[in-house]
Amino acid sequence: MWDDWIAEASAAREAAGLTRRLRPRGPDDGVVDLAGNDYLGLSAHPDVRRAAAKAAMLWGGGAGASRLVTGTLTLHGDLEDELADWLGQPGALTFSTGYHANLSIVGALADRTAHVVSDAHIHASLIDAVRLSRAQLTVVPHNDVDAVRAALAARPGVRTLVLAESVYSVLGDEAPLTDLAEACAEHGALLVVDEAHGVGVHGPGLVHRRGLAGRPDVLVTATLSKSLGSQGGAVLGPRAVLDHLVNTARPFIFDTGLAPASAAAALAAARISRARPDLSDTIRARVTGLAQTLGVPAPAGAVLSVPMPSPEAAVAAQANLLAEGVRVGCFRPPSVPDGVSRLRVTAGAGVTDEDWDRAVKAIDVIVGDVR
């Protein structure tokens, strides 16, 4: 029974051009990497590497226990203080992944008696978080503030979370954070903003840049695995909310603390990012220039999504670019909210100017042939 079911599912994926396969890579394969999320190029920065190695030698390979047992290290406190200060928040709490940060903030604040208003394009981790919380759910059209207001007005007096990303990972567009915060304030709701693609690319993030940092009704989640080149996640906001997570968030309570090497690497990367605003300037110049070359709108973040006519066309273009020494990402259903397959090109600051120029020429030719 199970063998037949798995075989049928595999055949259906293959027929639709949606089969995914793992492709291990070495530490340096000579390919220009425009597929990853190391937006600022800090994962390989000498200071970040040294910090990770030093922490591993000092603390060992892991935290050794959950945070509430013996897995809270002074290193965690240093990282949380740095993140809170940088993002202009009262406090921060770190997790082993950004996925866990999102599961925790929703799961700890929402239950069957709560209401969640979710943008249609939010990340899978937030979707899963809502499912696990069993809260009442209203999904609103993407970036539609009027729909959010209507959803809030429809359930007055109910504890409500509004979920959004500062920069959306597929389309690369920016959320109307100021208007969303205003709508939440009008109805006593909490706004939860996933800054996975905002922090670093926009300095301390778009919540900070829009003047919303530190507000008690605007909570932030972030990942340490993109601009900070490490691994882990964080929730930032009022101390009372963080204390509530410490006592109720299952992904925090029952998970081993963030590994020392990851915490130290993220701390070093955060300090470099704060001192190097030119890195985000490089991203903006590159992603804008590439968008102009391909004739597509420039995104608000570091990732340019290039629509393709089919999943097969996207996979073919990706393979042809790899043959030219350029690695790009490929989004296909069900990873895209609108069903449109796309190439995903990261305009990171860690690529040399020479490699970037060569990659852009290859992308222009190969994408033009397929489209």
C-alpha positions in Angstrom: 0.0 0.0 0.0 2.7 2.5 1.0 5.0 1.6 -1.8 2.3 2.2 -4.4 1.2 5.5 -2.8 4.8 6.8 -2.8 5.4 5.6 -6.3 2.2 7.3 -7.6 3.1 10.6 -5.9 6.6 10.5 -7.4 5.3 9.8 -10.9 2.9 12.7 -10.6 5.7 15.1 -9.6 7.9 13.9 -12.4 5.1 14.3 -14.9 4.4 17.9 -13.8 8.1 18.8 -13.8 8.1 19.4 -10.1 10.6 16.7 -8.9 13.3 18.1 -6.5 16.7 16.5 -5.9 19.5 17.2 -3.5 22.7 18.3 -5.2 25.6 18.4 -2.7 28.3 21.0 -3.4 31.9 21.4 -2.2 33.3 24.3 -0.3 34.5 26.0 -3.5 33.3 24.5 -6.8 34.3 27.6 -8.9 30.7 28.4 -9.6 29.4 32.0 -9.1 26.7 31.4 -6.5 23.6 33.6 -7.1 21.2 31.1 -5.6 21.9 31.3 -1.9 20.7 33.6 0.9 24.1 34.8 2.1 23.0 38.3 1.1 26.0 40.3 2.5 28.6 37.6 1.8 29.4 37.3 5.5 29.3 33.5 6.0 32.9 33.3 4.6 34.1 36.6 6.2 37.4 35.9 8.1 36.0 37.5 11.3 32.9 35.4 11.2 34.8 32.2 10.6 37.2 33.0 13.4 34.4 33.8 15.8 32.6 30.5 15.0 35.8 28.5 15.3 36.8 30.1 18.6 33.3 29.5 20.1 33.4 25.9 19.0 36.8 25.4 20.7 35.6 27.2 23.9 32.1 25.9 24.3 32.1 22.7 22.2 30.0 21.5 19.3 26.6 22.3 20.8 24.8 24.1 23.6 24.4 20.8 25.4 20.7 21.1 26.5 17.6 23.1 26.0 17.7 26.8 27.0 15.7 26.2 30.2 18.0 23.4 31.5 21.7 24.3 30.9 21.6 25.3 27.3 21.6 29.1 27.8 25.1 30.4 27.3 26.4 33.9 28.0 27.1 33.9 24.3 23.3 33.8 23.7 22.8 36.8 25.9 25.5 38.7 24.0 23.9 38.0 20.7 20.4 38.8 21.9 21.6 42.2 23.3 23.4 43.0 20.0 20.3 42.2 17.9 17.9 44.1 20.2 20.2 47.2 20.1 20.7 47.0 16.4 17.0 46.6 15.5 15.8 49.1 18.1 13.9 46.6 20.2 13.4 46.2 23.9 14.7 42.6 23.8 15.5 39.6 21.7 15.2 35.8 22.1 17.2 33.5 19.9 16.2 30.1 18.5 17.9 27.2 16.7 16.2 28.2 13.4 14.1 31.0 12.0 11.4 28.5 11.4 11.2 27.8 15.1 11.1 31.6 15.8 8.0 31.9 13.7 6.4 28.7 15.1 7.0 30.1 18.6 5.6 33.6 18.2 2.3 32.5 16.7 2.0 29.3 18.8 2.6 31.2 22.1 0.2 34.0 21.4 -2.6 32.4 19.4 -4.9 29.5 20.3 -8.5 28.4 19.5 -9.9 31.6 21.0 -7.6 33.9 19.0 -7.9 35.2 15.4 -5.0 35.4 12.9 -5.2 37.6 9.8 -2.6 36.3 7.4 -1.3 37.8 4.1 -1.7 35.3 1.3 2.0 35.3 0.6 3.5 34.6 4.0 6.3 32.1 4.5 5.5 28.4 5.1 6.8 28.6 8.6 4.1 31.1 9.5 1.4 29.0 7.7 2.5 26.0 9.7 2.5 28.0 12.9 -1.2 29.1 12.4 -2.2 25.5 11.6 -0.6 24.3 14.8 -2.1 27.1 16.9 -5.6 26.1 15.7 -6.6 29.8 15.8 -9.4 31.2 13.7 -7.8 32.2 10.4 -8.6 34.8 7.8 -6.3 34.9 4.7 -6.4 38.2 3.0 -5.2 39.1 -0.5 -1.5 40.1 -0.8 -0.6 43.5 0.6 -4.3 44.5 0.8 -4.6 46.8 3.8 -8.3 47.4 3.3 -8.9 43.6 3.5 -6.9 43.5 6.7 -9.1 46.3 8.2 -12.2 44.5 7.1 -11.0 41.2 8.7 -10.2 43.0 12.0 -13.5 44.8 12.0 -15.4 41.5 11.4 -14.3 40.1 14.8 -14.2 42.9 17.3 -13.0 42.1 20.8 -11.1 39.0 19.7 -7.3 38.8 20.3 -5.8 39.0 16.8 -2.4 38.7 15.2 -1.7 40.1 11.8 1.1 38.3 9.9 3.2 39.9 7.2 6.8 39.8 5.9 8.7 43.0 5.5 10.0 41.8 2.1 8.3 38.8 0.5 10.6 36.0 -0.6 9.1 35.1 -3.9 7.9 38.4 -5.5 10.4 40.5 -3.6 7.9 43.2 -2.9 7.7 45.3 0.3 4.8 45.1 2.8 2.9 48.4 3.6 4.1 48.2 7.2 3.1 51.7 8.3 -0.5 51.2 7.1 -0.7 47.7 8.6 0.6 49.0 11.9 -2.0 51.8 11.8 -4.8 49.2 11.1 -3.6 47.0 14.0 -3.5 50.0 16.4 -7.1 50.9 15.4 -8.4 47.4 16.4 -6.0 46.5 19.3 -4.3 43.8 17.2 -0.6 42.8 17.2 1.4 43.0 14.0 4.0 40.2 13.5 6.6 41.1 10.9 9.0 38.5 9.5 12.2 40.4 8.7 14.0 37.4 7.2 14.7 39.3 3.9 14.8 42.8 5.4 17.5 42.7 8.2 20.9 43.4 6.7 19.6 44.1 3.2 18.0 47.2 4.7 20.3 47.7 7.7 18.3 47.1 10.9 15.3 46.1 8.8 12.2 47.8 7.4 10.4 47.8 10.7 13.1 50.1 12.0 13.4 52.2 8.9 9.6 52.8 8.9 9.8 54.1 12.4 7.9 51.2 13.9 10.7 49.6 16.0 10.1 49.4 19.7 6.3 49.7 19.4 4.6 47.3 21.8 2.1 46.2 19.1 4.7 45.4 16.5 6.7 42.2 16.9 9.6 41.1 14.8 11.0 37.7 13.8 14.3 37.3 12.0 16.6 34.7 10.7 20.4 34.5 11.3 20.9 32.3 8.2 20.6 35.0 5.5 22.3 38.3 5.8 24.1 37.2 9.0 25.5 34.1 7.2 25.0 31.8 10.1 22.1 29.7 11.4 19.2 30.3 13.8 16.4 32.8 14.4 15.1 35.4 16.7 12.0 37.1 18.1 12.3 40.7 19.0 9.8 42.8 21.0 8.7 43.7 24.5 10.2 41.8 27.4 6.8 40.6 28.6 6.2 38.9 25.3 9.7 37.3 25.3 9.1 36.1 28.9 5.8 34.6 27.7 7.7 32.7 24.9 10.3 31.4 27.3 7.4 29.9 29.4 5.1 28.7 26.7 6.7 28.4 23.2 7.2 24.6 22.6 9.9 25.0 19.9 11.9 27.0 22.5 11.3 24.9 25.6 11.9 21.5 24.0 14.7 22.3 21.6 18.4 22.4 22.2 19.8 25.9 22.4 21.5 27.5 19.4 24.9 26.0 18.8 27.8 28.2 20.1 29.5 28.4 16.7 26.3 29.6 15.1 25.6 32.2 17.8 29.2 33.6 17.6 29.1 33.7 13.8 25.8 35.6 13.9 27.1 38.0 16.5 30.3 38.8 14.5 28.2 39.2 11.3 25.8 41.6 13.0 28.6 43.8 14.1 30.1 43.8 10.6 26.8 44.6 9.0 26.3 47.5 11.4 29.7 48.9 10.5 29.4 48.3 6.7 26.3 50.0 5.3 28.1 49.9 1.9 27.2 46.2 1.7 23.5 46.9 1.4 24.3 49.7 -1.1 26.0 47.1 -3.3 23.0 44.9 -3.2 20.6 47.7 -4.2 22.8 48.7 -7.1 23.2 45.2 -8.4 19.6 44.1 -8.1 18.3 47.3 -9.7 20.8 47.0 -12.6 19.9 43.3 -13.2 16.2 44.1 -13.2 16.7 46.8 -15.8 18.7 44.4 -17.9 16.0 41.7 -17.8 13.1 44.1 -18.1 11.4 43.1 -14.8 10.5 45.2 -11.7 13.3 45.7 -9.2 12.5 44.0 -5.9 12.6 45.6 -2.4 15.1 42.9 -1.3 18.2 41.2 -2.5 16.4 38.5 -4.6 15.2 39.1 -8.1 12.4 36.8 -9.3 12.3 36.2 -13.0 9.0 34.7 -14.3 9.4 31.8 -16.6 6.8 30.3 -19.0 6.8 26.8 -17.3 8.4 24.7 -14.7 10.4 22.9 -17.4 11.6 26.2 -18.9 12.8 27.4 -15.5 14.7 24.1 -14.8 16.2 24.3 -18.3 17.4 27.8 -17.8 18.8 27.0 -14.4 20.8 24.0 -15.9 22.1 26.1 -18.8 23.3 28.8 -16.4 25.1 26.2 -14.3 26.8 24.9 -17.4 28.1 28.5 -17.8 29.4 28.5 -14.2 26.5 30.5 -12.7 24.2 29.0 -10.1 20.7 30.5 -9.7 17.7 29.3 -7.8 14.5 28.0 -9.2 11.0 28.4 -7.7 8.3 26.1 -8.9 4.9 25.2 -7.4 4.0 24.6 -4.6 6.8 27.0 -3.4 5.3 30.0 -5.3 2.0 31.5 -4.1 0.7 32.3 -7.6 1.7 29.2 -9.4 4.2 30.9 -11.7 7.6 29.3 -11.9 10.6 31.6 -11.5 14.3 31.8 -11.5 15.6 33.2 -8.2 18.7 35.4 -8.6 20.4 36.7 -5.5 22.2 40.0 -6.0 24.5 39.4 -3.0 27.4 41.7 -1.9 29.8 38.8 -1.5 30.4 38.2 -5.2 33.3 40.0 -6.9 32.5 42.7 -9.5 34.2 40.6 -12.2 32.1 37.5 -11.4 28.9 39.6 -11.1 29.4 41.2 -14.5 30.1 37.7 -16.1 27.0 36.3 -14.4 24.8 39.1 -15.6 25.8 38.6 -19.2 25.1 34.9 -19.0 21.7 35.4 -17.4 20.7 38.0 -20.0 21.5 35.6 -22.8 20.1 32.4 -21.4 16.9 33.9 -19.9 16.3 35.8 -23.1 16.5 32.5 -25.1 14.1 30.7 -22.9 11.6 33.5 -22.4 
